[in-house]
Amino acid sequence: MNQSFDFNLLELEAIRISGKQISEIRNNALENLKNLEFPKKNHEDWKYTDISKALKLFEKSLTSDHESRSYTKKSNYQIMDEIDAHWIILNNDFLSNNKANQVNNKDIKVSFASSEKDDIEILMDDPLSCLNAVLIKDAIKITIQENAKFEKPIGIICDGFLDQNIHCSNFRCIIEIKDNTSVDFIHMYESKVNEPHFTNSVVQLNLAQNSKINYLKIQDYSRHHTVIEKSVADLDDNAYINYTNIDLGGALSRSDIIANLNGKNSTACINGVYLAGIDQHIDNHITANHINQSTRSTQYFYGIVGNNGHCVFNGKALIKEGATDSEAKQYNHNILLADNAVIDTKPELEIYTDEVKCSHGSTVGQLDENALFYMQSRGINLNTAKKMLATAFIRKILDKIDIQSSVNYLDSVISKKLHNLSS
């Protein structure tokens, strides 16, 4: 392993935070890390995204003075005021037990990996997910029981400690959706840290037969934040996921979204909006693995990149041998608002069987000058006209979100972001 830090320090940190219940998980992750190399720009999937600064922050966290830290827990979040949901708050791997008790009912069980009687599979299939497994204080597990139906979404807020002098945080969330269940999730990443901070997050989604989930992820971290988030969804027969990824904040944001279509007739609709302003870097890597017959996947990602912003889209559909009668679509459309705005887009299809339907495409352009001229001739100022056209552009993705209670909140935060981009 080519590491930029002292591995002995990592082992000491694991011992410092480790509980007996999940020590075996940490030991396995440490062993895996010894044989792995952290991604660099000479790796194909990371050639546009440099995480060396994030890894230096992690290295700095290993030598920090743990005893002198103090923190203030935040209790009020705008999203909680605007969206009625069963809210769960995670503060740097910490779940408030009283919050868990409020959420638990006959259809929802919220627990910790360390307290589970049954073995929990902790995903460790790359260096960053292994690093996450080494350093998490615990993993939260949310189980949705069979045949459950909900009137309101389940909300998860991931927030680093606001006043704590800490450089690195790790979240691990495991969501188990049992048979014949329909549920909405809203997963919010939010913080207002004023110093550089690195968050490494992993979400595991397991969808049983005939289950349906609408999953909305919103990333609105501060401009000092680097976040790497990996979501892996495993779908059984007739399972369905509608996953929407909204990237607004952070200095550097990397999202790896993987859907494994293991069961027959399973479907993954993966959509995204990314809005990048000055010096922001947003990278979306999407993979749909068609493993069984009659599986379907769609990837629709729309981006708007402002002054000195850089965005990446790499969407891949892999149709494995035997996955006949499958269908995969990938489309990525982008608007650049400045000459120095950059987008690297690469939709991919990898097909190993016949009798499939696949298509992909991407576009990069600017706001329609004729439309802007027409709107100004009708008394609309230039910045407002730009914002209106940009809103109409990304509305095509927002309209695919099936969580109605999130509409007003999304309109508000996206409108604010677009105002800053078009000004």
HUDA-V514179 format. One record per helix or strand of 2 or more residues. SS is the DSSP state (H for helix, E for strand). FROM is the first residue (numbers start at 1). TO is the last residue. If there is no record, write none. Layout:
ss:SS from:FROM to:TO
ss:SS from:FROM to:TO
//
This chain:
ss:H from:7 to:17
ss:H from:20 to:33
ss:H from:44 to:46
ss:H from:52 to:62
ss:H from:66 to:68
ss:H from:78 to:82
ss:E from:85 to:91
ss:E from:94 to:95
ss:H from:97 to:103
ss:E from:108 to:112
ss:H from:113 to:115
ss:H from:127 to:135
ss:E from:140 to:144
ss:E from:153 to:159
ss:E from:168 to:177
ss:E from:182 to:190
ss:E from:197 to:207
ss:E from:212 to:220
ss:E from:225 to:235
ss:E from:240 to:247
ss:E from:252 to:261
ss:E from:267 to:276
ss:E from:281 to:290
ss:E from:296 to:305
ss:E from:310 to:319
ss:E from:327 to:336
ss:E from:342 to:351
ss:E from:357 to:365
ss:H from:369 to:377
ss:H from:382 to:398
ss:H from:404 to:422
//
